[in-house]
Amino acid sequence: QVQLVESGGGLVQGGGSLRLSCAASGSIFSIGVMGWYRQAPGKQRELVAAITRGRSTNYADSVKGRFTISRDNAKNTVYLQMNSLKPEDTAVYYCNADINSDSAVGVYWGQGTQVTVSS
């Protein structure tokens, strides 16, 4: 019953910005680490950014200084602010979270949202 729903993807020109959101819903006791991954066609899924419940963060080298991950624990939501976007950022972006629910503790994934950056 736990699910992650992403929003905010779309088409943007190089140098532009997008803000992705991912809200967890269901019978949730607590959420640990939340993160964003991306997968481009023909490439492996890669970690973009992660954030702990205490708001410690880490980023892939390719997005440092451009992307910012944040979370609202009261809303069970994680965000990814993407600035100075490049065509190389084009991918399907997936959020994930370590969730303690009424039935299990484990990693949950969103359905993905497409981000396309034109040049």
C-alpha positions in Angstrom: 0.0 0.0 0.0 3.0 2.3 0.3 3.7 4.2 -2.8 5.9 7.0 -4.1 4.4 9.4 -6.6 6.6 11.7 -8.6 5.8 14.9 -10.5 7.5 17.9 -12.1 9.3 16.3 -15.1 9.0 17.8 -18.5 10.9 19.4 -21.4 13.2 22.3 -20.8 15.9 24.1 -22.7 19.6 23.8 -21.7 20.4 26.2 -18.9 16.8 26.0 -17.6 15.4 24.6 -14.3 13.0 22.0 -13.1 11.8 21.0 -9.7 10.9 17.4 -9.1 8.7 16.2 -6.2 8.0 12.8 -4.8 5.5 12.2 -2.1 5.2 8.9 -0.1 1.8 7.8 0.9 0.3 4.8 2.8 0.7 3.5 6.3 4.1 4.9 7.1 5.8 4.9 10.4 9.0 6.6 9.4 11.2 7.3 6.4 15.0 7.0 6.4 17.1 7.9 3.4 15.4 9.3 0.4 17.0 9.8 -3.0 16.8 10.4 -6.7 18.2 8.1 -9.4 18.1 8.6 -13.1 18.4 6.3 -16.1 19.1 7.4 -19.7 18.4 5.1 -22.7 21.0 2.4 -23.0 22.6 3.3 -19.7 22.6 2.0 -16.2 20.6 3.6 -13.4 22.7 6.0 -11.4 22.4 7.8 -8.1 21.8 11.5 -8.5 21.4 12.6 -4.9 20.4 11.3 -1.5 19.3 12.9 1.7 19.0 11.5 5.2 16.2 12.2 7.7 18.6 14.7 9.4 19.1 16.3 6.0 22.7 15.3 5.3 23.2 15.1 1.5 25.4 13.7 -1.1 25.4 14.2 -4.9 26.8 12.6 -8.0 29.8 14.6 -9.2 28.1 15.4 -12.4 25.3 17.4 -10.7 27.2 19.0 -7.8 26.6 22.7 -7.8 23.6 22.4 -10.0 21.1 20.2 -8.3 19.8 20.4 -4.7 17.9 17.7 -2.9 15.6 18.5 0.0 12.8 16.9 2.0 9.8 17.8 4.1 9.5 15.1 6.7 6.1 16.3 7.8 4.8 15.8 4.2 6.8 12.6 3.5 8.1 14.4 0.4 11.5 14.7 -1.3 12.4 17.3 -3.9 15.1 17.7 -6.5 15.7 21.3 -7.7 17.6 21.1 -10.9 19.3 24.2 -12.2 21.6 24.9 -15.2 20.3 21.8 -16.9 22.3 20.2 -19.7 21.2 17.8 -22.4 23.3 15.1 -20.6 20.7 15.3 -17.8 18.0 13.9 -20.0 16.7 10.7 -18.4 13.9 9.1 -16.5 14.2 10.2 -12.9 13.1 7.9 -10.1 12.8 8.7 -6.4 13.3 6.1 -3.8 13.0 5.9 0.0 13.8 3.5 2.9 10.3 3.3 4.5 9.2 1.7 7.7 5.6 0.8 7.2 3.0 -1.3 9.0 4.0 -4.4 7.0 7.7 -4.1 6.1 10.9 -2.1 6.1 12.5 -1.7 2.7 13.2 0.4 -0.3 10.4 1.7 -2.4 10.6 3.3 -5.8 8.5 5.8 -7.7 7.2 5.2 -11.2 9.7 7.6 -12.8 9.3 11.0 -14.5 10.8 12.0 -17.8 13.2 14.9 -17.9 14.2 16.1 -21.3 16.7 18.9 -21.8 17.1 20.3 -25.3 20.1 22.2 -26.7 
